Amino acid sequence: MATQSKTEGKNRVQRVPQENVRNFCIVAHIDHGKSTLADRLLEVCGNVEEAQEQMLDSMDLERERGITIKSSAVRLYHEAEDGELYQLNLIDTPGHVDFSYEVSRSLQACEGAVVLVDISQGVEAQTVANVYLALDAELEIIPVINKIDLPHIDAEMALEEIEGAFGFDEEEIILTSGKTGAGVDELLEAIVQRIPPPDEDAEAPLRAMIFDSEFHVHQGVIAYVRVFEGTIRPGDEIMMMSSGRRFEVSRTGVFAPAMTDVDELRSGDVGYITAGIKGVTESRVGDTITWAERPAEEPLPGYREAQPMVFCGLYPTDNVDFEALKDALDKLSLNDAALTYERETSAALGFGFRCGFLGLLHMEIVQERLEREYDLDLVATAPSVVYRIMLTDGEVLEVDNPAQFPGRELIEMIEEPVVEATIMCPQKYVGQVMMVSEERRGAYLKQEYVWGDRIALHYRLPLAEIIVDYFDALKSATRGYATLDYDIAGYSAEDLVKVEILINGDPVDALAIICHKDFAESRGRSIARKLKGSIPRQLFEVRIQASIGSRIVASTRVAPLRRNVTEKCYGGDVTRKRKLLERQKEGKRRMKAVGNVEVPQEAFMSILRLDDDE
Amino acid sequence: MTPLSVYVHLPFCMRKCHYCDFNSRPAPDAERRAYVDALRAEIECRAGILRAREVRTIFFGGGTPTIYEANELGEVLASLTAASAPRPPSVPERERAARLPDFEITCEANPETVDLPKLRMLREAGFNRLSIGAQSFDDEELRMLGRGHSADQAAEAMGAAREAGFDNVSLDLIYALPGQSVEAWRSTLRQALVLGPDHLSAYGLEIAAGTPLFTRYEAGEIAEVEDSAHLEMRAATGESCAEADLHRYEISNYARPGHECRHNITYWRNEPYLGLGAGAWSYLDGVRSANLREPREYVAAIEERFEALEYEEQLGPDEALAETLMMGLRMTDGLSLSQLTSRYGAERVTELLDKAHPLAEIGLLDLSDARMRLTAEGEMLHSEVCVRLV
């Protein structure tokens, strides 16, 4: 066996026999302490002397939001009680429903999963969903109750809940604290003892699954892979099985946690490769890498192309920034295979892009990165789903922008995407959850007791309703107790209409929305009211109307501004006042001129939010 | 010689009014004394500037300048006139200023801090214009504002000023007070105008953050006057003043012909001025600067290094134009386009006019007679117009 030992500061890479390798991930709901526990594992295994908070979350945004957007993989070494040295590959997974496909691929790369439950929160919908994903992937599961350092909290309830929800025995459950390090040694032993080693063939043709990839300015794409069969070495010519594209491997290595090159990655290993790949669209998550010359017969199962589900228009507030926005999108998409964008033109907003996202969080993250990392002022239009429109002449259109809806007389039928949602909450909130779901056109499917007083409700809902404010509404109706998970469940024909908004008599394409006929009038009124609230008073009267077809269903006005003057102004105020003017001017720059009306950025996004009183 | 206006800041008060966010506060005698000494030292240090220009106006503002004794104020003024040129050498120092007919020397005064003997001494010291902070002629309103005087005291101060020989007296009033009716404001106006002021300043109240009124506003105890009532009060001000032969020449200022405040016009025309005292601003040779704001720090700085600058900014042409516009549009006769062109160049003025035309179209600007001025409607939207012009 080729052995390799390389010691470089804290980055130790040692070859251990395959039976001493363990590939595992940690599955947890947001805020249940996954990153802290992972940091603690790194520390205990000596990878780092003192963990920086949330070592594995590399993007600033991830640290700030406390969520993991991209996966990562770290190699740990643990000398177990049996005296043997074990190599533990910890694969970190994203923790949000938008990224459930990425989660499933990360799980696929493991033999075991540590399921983390916050002692004070109990089992959440996403935990359940991810445990099912892990069971589907035939992973060995180690249930863990975390945050046992929290005062005044009894582990008994969380224990019962885990036992009840998943059928684990109390003896299987490990109690830990990422904060104090309690139970971490016990967890490491459980990983060694309970999770099986990879059982694979190093001689068979190469099959390695990409479970994440990341664009790096100097090295091109770094693909995170799990090798299932065969070996991969620098100099190998490889092929992506979904596209047939070929590359020559330049580096192979592991994260320890810094990138550390190794001579080869063998079956059972988790690590990275670089191969002159120019963008992440050429190394898609879930794809199988094989040898170009002796390819495997079948790719690994489960690959699918990332499918954007939510679309919105992104426009620079100032049209001169169009090229800068295009550049920024080009750059971002190098690192984000799920982001799609194409040019579009809006009569109201000028030149921009129609962008596709996995979900709402993905959309917000992209927007935030564009504004923060690329210093752009953007207007985002309200998110839309992809509607399937059957025309009277038999043609079928897929439309992701309400502005592009054909006239009503041309439409035979409209279908919209629907999801099956699982909402978990304490029993006393069931009524509120039902109300919130039914207000948003949810169709009740069933309910089941998870454990104790915790109920899982199943609803079928239009995706369009989910992407507006469903989760926020659930959270506020249940004092934050509800958790949500959903899966796309096809298309459904609905009676949908387009609601248009007119400002001073002119329809504004970027403010049009699609909604169910029964809700159209009240939505129209609500949008008009919201715009009245968000459009600042101008030098002239602004009329806001909502129409369905040619019928005006709501009309309101923003009275003109009549007074804005500093009445007392002398020598001491001059420069201060000028600076105030400059700031006001800057504020105006952040508004979008629609005709001659200045509309603030947030107005375009806010139109879909339902009023509290509706 | 280049003309110059001089502002002297006297930051102390008997008490702080409930609406006041100015650089002013009560202080012990010793501190007030040390402050005047520092002022006189600063004047001496600035003698170079004072001598190189023709001082045309002097303005003692506050705070409440008249919290000082008349002789103290007279000493400061004497230092100032002594440092300024030119003057006939035979005339005693403190009479020189009074003899310069073109010299406007204003002192702000609060009614409760002046009486006839004090005003006589001020007049003798050379002050020839008095600006009395009356604010309201309703005792209830005065209490809400936290003023230290009654309506009667304001009227008495006005009478005493005339008797002391002030033939140029201004009254300050505030309108749009929380809960004030248009009729209540008319009543204050009537009582003010019957006193026969030569000049009137009437400001809509601004409830500034950090003031006691703001705290009450935040707590929901008081509310701002509605825009429509505010505008109605303003219209009433214009009408009543016109009847008393006071004509509006700036957004909030009215004067009998020839009694416009020449000192303040310096600011509005964005011409040079020298500020002395804590927090005072200067505008000299295109440089805008300010002294340390806190009186104690100002005094210490003067004692230590003979100047107390805290802030200094050399204005570029775009900034200078923005300030000239912003200030000039406050004047009823606005700005002369030919003067703007000679000050800032044809290119900038052309650009400016491109932005001005749409505002003229909607009736906020008047561009006739080669001038740029706000229309009656535009005046109340001064900030909106300026934001679109800069």
Interface residues (C-beta under 8 A of the other chain):
Chain A: L539 F540 L561 R562 R563 N564 V565 T566 E567 K568 C569 Y570 G571 G572 V574 T575 K577 R578 L581 E582 Q584 K585 K588
Chain B: Y7 S201 Y203 G204 E206 D227 S228 H230 L231 I251 S252 N264 T266 Y267 N270 Y273 G275 G279 A280 W281 Y283 R288 A290 E313 E319 A322 E323 M326 M327 R330 I362 L364 E377 E379 M380 L381 H382 S383 E384 C386 V387 V390
